[in-house]
């Protein structure tokens, strides 16, 4: 069978004969064969496929020819929709196969008939939101799938969506009057009947966490599980194998409990008072956190007397709501659901505010209007590997950025993979002729207060020579803001700065505006694909080591030291290498692309570990000579 998949991607195969512009790539054929062998033997395959390999088509052909029930999980909803709407249909057409496919998203992406009715019974005061609610109601009458991405009339960022979609907490399940036409249930049924189900990592791990807790199963059982953009998995698993509670969830509980009370038990006195006291206690707790954007360890915050007092009041108010709902729950399904949610949140709040243990870290991500409180496991390897062993499936983990210095061991260790086959296919692109890496001389240490200013000054001649057409990628928002200010002072190029407009709009403007410069942080380091001469220069300000004051990282490093491990070499350095590979991957996206990569961090040459970064990148020639970099750039 592996020879057949090699053939279909070869010079005489259906892709080469039916799709103009299709390029035969040895790496793609080899990857497809390896994935198919993994499927046939129910093995575990960890494979890095460099940019341009065509890994999506490789694993799709293998999955289709393998003929087994398959789940394909991607990194983002955008990639998920691209795979389902474009890549999978093309592969099925070329192979002449009629495998049934389904797209499955998290429940927050589907309209909930019941919650739409609740929202319409208590419409927002804001006129623009009233108009959005009207448009959602009109769309609800004509949609068949209920996927909110279909509703182009209402922005994806609208606050109304949270009111007309359900969560695991507020869904009333089979007792819902609209259960038989529930869009979530219909999407799940379609997935159960499909041969190939396309999901995203967040949904996969949300379901895995639910199964760990014994509440149910969103995803159907599968014989083959393929993860694309697999480098994201350890961090996503950390989020879903823990617990969390947010101010938004508590505010929603207050609102929903109030609606249920007025609809099902309005004759009961004092309930509004209980809700008001919980709302007040919540706002006092938010205020005690400082209303600033930060990530803080709970062990540190717990020492603040004001925070402790506000937390005690919040706990008491939530318990009071539980007691009030216990008396009313039998009056209606909404009140019964509210009781379950209040009890769940009270239990979470108790667990989140306990003292630290050796396996978890408790931390709070706070901002002006609220917070999300997390309890995160320090490692997910044992949890994930136990699930992998319990299911007799083939597992494929693939990405363009899994290896470090020619090895995928770091990735495998983080997920607890111990019996797997590893493969690495280099990109088919000719990096030695298509690209050049320039490392400026004379820059100070990245900790220097003037570092960002000097980075901008060092790269301005390059950006002038490339006529803009550049990404400037930063490791912090503070550096981004400072660089944007300095570039604006010294050039006349159009600047597109992360945060000024939505990400997709920034990319649209960059592609359509010749000579612009896009400045971004972490969200632009991966998942961004700009081909052609709109982008010819990528500047990275410093090596992307994680912020040392991040509470999860601090706890991990502390635990590693206690275990006798060396945190920098075994964790911080590998993570930074993977992140840098992602950032560098923005430059060459097509076999016709050419460009200059500018790495500004002097530690690449002043520290011994600099060689590991270069050894893990594609074979791009490196220069420290500005004139050589300018000469190369002038030809782009």
N, C-alpha and C positions, 0 to 999 in steps of 0.2 A: 504493500500500500504506500510506503514512503517513496517508492520510485514514481508512483503516479502523481503524488503531490509535487515532486520535483519536476515532473513533465509539465503539469498545468501552468507552472510559472516559468517555463523555459521558452526558447525561441519559437517552437512550433506549438506551444500551448494556446488555450483559448484567450488568455489575456493579451498575448503578443499579437494574435491574429485579429482580435475584435476591438481592441482599445488602442486607438492612435496615441502615440507618445509613450506607451508602456515600455519601460526599460527592464531588460532581463538582468537580474543581480544574483550573483552566486550566493551572497550572504542571505538573501531572502529565500532562495531555494533550500539552502542548508537549514535555515531556521524552521521553515515549514516542515521539513522532514523530521527534525528533532522534536518538534511539538507533536507531530503525529505519532512518533514512536512513544513519546511520553503518554499520550492518550491511550494507545493500544496496550501498554503495560501498566497503566494506572500508577505511574511514577511521579516524582516531584522534579521539576525542571526549573532552574534559576538561570535566566539568560539575559545578557546585555546585548542589545542590538543598536549599534551606533546610528546616529541621525542619517536618514536616507536609505536605511536598509529596507524599509517597507514592511516593518514588523506587523502592522495591523493586517495587511493582506496575507502575510505568512501564517499567522495563527488562525485567521478566519478560514482560509482554505483547509488547513489541517482539521479544524473543528467540524467543518461541513463534510469533509470526506470521512472523518472519523465516525460520524453518524450516531453520536451519543448525546444524551441530554447535557447541555453545556450552559454554564453561567459565565458571561464575560463582564468583568468589572473594570470600569475606567476611572480616571482621576477626577473628572469634573462632569457636570451635567452637559456642558457644551460638547465635550468629547464623546459623551454617551449618545447624544442626539446625532452627532456627525457619523458615528459608527453605525447606528441603527438606520439612519435616513439615507446615507450615501454609500459607505463602504460595504456593508453587509448585502444590500440589494445588488451591488455590482458583482460581488463574489458569487452570489447565488445565480445570477444571470449567466456569468461566464462558465460556471460549472454545470449549468442546466439542472440544478437541484431545487426542490420545492420545500426545503426545510422551513418549518413554521417558526417565526421569530416574534418576540414580544419585547417591548420597552417597559421597564418597571422603575418608577421613581419613588422617593419617599412620600409619605402621605401628605406632607405640607405642600406638595406640588399639585394636589387634586382638590377641586372644588368639593365642599361638603354641603349637601342640600340642607341638612339640619342646621348647621351653623350659619348658613346664608339666611335662613328664616329668622334665626335669633338676631342677626345683625339688622335685618329689615324691621324687626319689631322694636329695635332700639337704635335708630339711625344716628350717625355722627352729627355733631353740631356744625362742623366745618363744611362750607358749601361745596368746596372742591371734592371732599371725600363723599359727600352726599351724591354728587354727580358720578363718581367712580363706582359707588355702590349700585346706582341705577344701571350703569353699563355692565357691571358684573351680573346683575339680575337678568338683563337682556341676553347676555352671552350664555348664561346658565340654561336658558330655554332652547338654545340651538346646538349646544355642544354635545357630542356623543361620548368623548373620552374624558372630559372634565379637566384636562391638563391645562393649568393656568398659563402655560407658555403660548397657548392658542389665542388667548385674550389680549390682542395687541392694543386694545383701546385703553387699558389700564397699566400703568408702569409696573415693572417687576418690583420696584422699591416701595410701592404703596403700602401704607400701614393697614389698609383694608384687607389685604390678603391673609393676614394672621387671624382676622375675624371670620373669614369664610372658608378656612381650611381647618382640618382637625389635627390634633396631636395624639400620641398614644395615651396621654392623660385624660383628655376631654372627650375622646370618642366613646359613645355609649354602645357600640357594637351591635349585636343582633337585636337589641331592644329599640334601635333607631327606627322610626316610622319609614325611613327611606332606605332601609338596609338592602332591599333587593335591587335597587338601582344605584347603590353606592359606587362612585367611580373608583375608589380604592379597591373595593372587593372585586369589581369587574376587571380591573387591571391585574389583580392577583390571580383570578381565574384564568385569564389569558396566558399568564406566565406559567401556570400549572400545565397548560395544554401545549406549550411551545417546545420546540426542539432546542432553540437558542434563546436565552434570556439576557438582555443587556441591562446592566445595573451600574451604579457608581459605588465607589468605596464606602462612602458614608452610609448608604443603605445596607450594603453587605454587612458592615460591622455593627450597625444598629440592630440588625436582625440577629446577628451572632450573639450580641449582648443579651437580647431578649430571650434567646434560647438558653443562654447560661442561667438566666433567672427563672426559666420555666414558664414564661407567659405565652409563648406561641412562636410561630414561624412565619416570617414574611416571604422568604424566598423558598421556592420549591427545591426539593432535593435534586442533586445533579451528579452526574458521573464525571464531569470535567469542569474544573474551575480555572479560569484564566484571568490573571490580574495584569492589566496594562498600566503603565505609570506606577509600577509596583514600589518604587523607591519611597512613595508617600505612605505606605502601609503601616510602618511602626508607629508613626506619630498619630495617625488616624485611629489605630487600634488603642493607643493610650487613652485617647479621648473617650472612646465608647466602652472600654472595659472598666471604667470608673463610674462615678456618680457626679451629677451636677444639679444645680438649682439656680434659677435666675430671677432677678426682680421682675422681668417681663412675665414669667410664668406665674408669679404670685399676683401681679396686677390683673392678669387674665383670669385667675381664679376668683378674685374679688368681683370682677365684672360679670363673669358667668354665673357665679353664685347669686348675685343680685338679680340678674335676669330670671334665673330659675325660681327664685323666691317670689318675685312679682307675678310670675306666671302660674305658680303651683301652690303657693302658701302665703299670699299677700295679707291674709287676715292675722298673721302671727306678729305680735308686737316685738320690738327691740332688735329684730334681726339686722336691720339697716345699721343700727348702732354698732353691732359686732363687726360688720364689714368695714365701717368707717374707722373703728379703732385699729383694725388690721392694716388698712391703707395708711393710716397715720404712722403706725409703728414701722412699716416698711420704709416710708420716706425718711423717717428719723435714722434708720439704719443706713440707708443710702448716703445721707448727709454725713454720718459719722465716718464713712470711708473716705471722705474728702472731695467727692465729685470730680476726681481727676482721672485721666487715662493712665492706668498703671496695673502691673501684675505683682501681687504681694503674697508672701507666704502667710498662711493663717497663724502660724506660730508667732509671727512678728505682730500681726494686727491684734491678736488676742491679748497682748500686753497693754493695749490702749484701753483705759478705763471707760472712755466714752463709747467705744465700739462694744465693749462687753455689756454695758448697761443697755444700749440700744438693741443688742442681740437678745438679751433676756426678755425685753418687752415684746420683741417680734415673736419669739417662741411662745410666750404667754398668749398673745393675741391669736396666733395660729391654733393653739390648743383650744382657746375659747370658741373659735369658729368650728372646729371639729365637734365640740360638745353641742353647739347649737344645731349643727347639721344632723347629728345623730337623732335629735328629736323630730326632725322634719323629713328625713330621707324617704320615709315611706309615702310621702305626699306626691312624689313625682320622680321621673327618671333623671331630670336635670339636677335635682337636689341630691339624689342618690349618687350620681356621678360626681357632684361637688364634694360629697363626703369622702369618697374614695381618693380624690385628688388631694384634699386637705390632709387626710391621714398620711398619704404617701409623702407629701411635701414636709410634714412635721417630722416624719421618720428620717427623711433625707437631711433636713436641717440639723437634727441631732447627730447624725453620722458625720456630717461635714464639719461640725464644730468640736468634735472630739480631739483629744491630744494626738500627736503624731504616733504612727507605728512604723515598723521597719520596712513594710512593703508598699506604703503609699505616701503621697504628699498632698496636703490640703492647701489650696491657694485660691485667691480671689482676683478675678479680672474685673476691675472697676472702671467706670466712666461717668460722665456728667449726670446721666439719667438713671443709672442702675449698675448692676453687677451680674457676673456669673461666678458662682462658687463651685469649685471643682475638688473632687477627690480622685487623684490619678495614680494608677499603679506605676511603680518605678521601673518595672519591666513587664513586657507582655509575652515574652517568649514561652513561658510555661503554659499560659492560658491558650495562646494560639496553637502551639504545637499539639496540645491535648485534643483540640478540636480537629486538627488535620489528621491525627492518627485515628480518630474515632470514625472518620468517614472514608470509605474505600473508594476514593476518587483519584483522578489524575489532577495534579496541581501544577500550573504554569505561572511563573512570576517573571515578567519582562519589563524592561525600561531601557532607555538610552543611557541611564546613569545609575548603574548598580555596582560597578567595580571600582576598586581602589588599588592602584598599582598592580593591575592585572588580576585581582582576586575579588570574588563576591562574598568572601567569608564574613565581612562585617554585617552585610545585609542579612545573610542567613542566620547569623548568631542572634540578631535582634528579634527575629521571628521564631527562634527555636528550631530551625531546620537543621537536622543532623544527617539525614540520609537523602541526598539529592544529587542530581546531575547538574553540573555547571557548564555553561557555554558562553563565550564572548565572541561576537562578530563585530569587527571594526567597520566604521562607516565606509561606504564605497566612494565618498567624496575625496577629491584630490586636494587635501588640506595643504600639502607642501607647495602647491602652486596657487590655490584659491585664497589662501589666507596668510596673514603675517601677525605675529604677536609682538607688541611693543611694550617694554617695561621701562618707564621713564627713570632717569637717574636723578639723584639729588633730592628726592623727597624725604621729609623727616619721618620719624616713627609715627604710625597711625594714631598714637595717643597724644601727639602734639596738638595744641589748641588751634594752630593755624593749618592743620593738615588738609582740611577740605578746600580752603582757599588755594593752597599750593597745588592740590590736585587739579582744580579748575584751570589755574594758570598754566600748568604743564600740558593739559590736553587741548587748550584753545587753539594752538597752531594746527593741530590735527583736525579739529572740527572745522576750522576755516578751510583747510585744504580739501576736506570731504564735502564742503558746501552743506554743512549740517548733516542730514541723513544719518543721525546717530541716536543710539540709546545710551543714556548715562544711568547706570544701575548702582544703587547705594545700599549699604547694609543697615542704615538707620534713617528714620524720618527727620531727625535733626540735621544730619548731613545733607539729605535731600533738600530741605528748606534753605539751608545756607548756600548750597551749590546753585539752586535756582535763582537766588538773589544775585549771586556774583556773576553767573552767566548772563543774566538779564542786563547787568551793568556794563558788560564788556562786549556783547555781541548784539546783532540786530536780527538774529534768527528767531523764528517763531518757536516759543517754548511751550511744550505740552507737559504739564506737571501733574503727577499722580495726585488724586484728591480733588482736582479742580472740576472734573466731569467724570462720569462713569468710565470704567476701564475700557469697555468695548468702544465707546465713543472716542476716547483718546487714540486708540489704535486706528479707528476709521480716519480720524483727522490726520494722523501721522502718515498713513498710506496715501492720502489724497493731497497732502500739502508738501510739495517738493521743498527740500532743504530745512525741514523742521527738526527739532531735537526733543526727544521724549525723555523725561527724568522720572524714574520710578524706584520703588523699593521691592521687597520680597515678592509681591504678587506678579511682578513683571519679569522675574528671573526664570520662570518656567511657564509652559502652556501658551506661549506667544509665538506666532508664526507669521513673520513678515518676509516675503520672498521678493527677489528682484533688487533693483538699484534704489528702492526707497530707503533701504537700510544697508549701509556699507561700513559702519563703525559701531562697535560696542565697547563702552568704557565701564570698567568695574573699579570702584573706588578703593576697596580693600578686601582682603581675604574674609569670607563670610563666616567667621567664628560666631557661634551663638552668644548672645548677651550674657555675661557671667552672673548677672543679678537675676536672671530668670529663675523663679522659684522651683520649677520642675527640674531644670538643669542643675541648680544648686543641690537639690536633694539627691539626684542621680549621682553626681560627682562625689558627694559625701558618702553615699552607700558603696560606691566603687572603691573608694579609699579604705573603707572599713573592711572590704573583702580582700584587700591587698592588691588591688588592680591599679594601674596607672591611668587615671582618667583622660589625660590629654591624648596620649597615643592610642588608647583603645576606644575613645568615644569622640572627644571634641575634634580632633584632627580628621578622622574619617567623615564626620558629618559635614565639616567645612569643605572637604574635597568634593563630596557629592553635590553640595550647593553650588560650588564654583563651576562644576561641570554643567549644571543646569543653566547658569547665567551665560557661560561661553557658548552654549548650544543655541543661543538666539541668533548668532551671526550667520552661519552657513546653513540655509534651509533647503537648498536646491542645488543640483549639480552645476547650474550656471552661475550661482552666487559667488561673489568675491568680497572680501572685506578685511578690515583691520581690527584686531582685538587689542585693547589697551588695558593691561593689568597694572594698577598703580601702586600696589603694596610692595615696599622695599624688602619685606621679610621673605619674598620669593628667592632673594639672593643672599640675604644676611643671615637666614636661619637654615639649619640643616634640613628641616622638613619641607623646604621649598621644592626640592627635587621630587617629592611625592606628588605634589600638585601637578608639576609638569609631566611626570610619568603617567598620570591618570587622564590627562587631556589628549585630544586627538594630536597627531604629529604635525603641529603647526610650527614653522620656523620662528625663532625668537630673536629679537634684536633689542639693543638698548640705545641704538643710534637714532636720534631724532630725524636727521636728514634722510636716512634710509626709510623710516616710517612715512615721512612726508612724500618721498618719491613714489612709494608704493600707493599711497592714498591718492595722489594726483592722477593716477591711471584708472581709478575706479569710476 
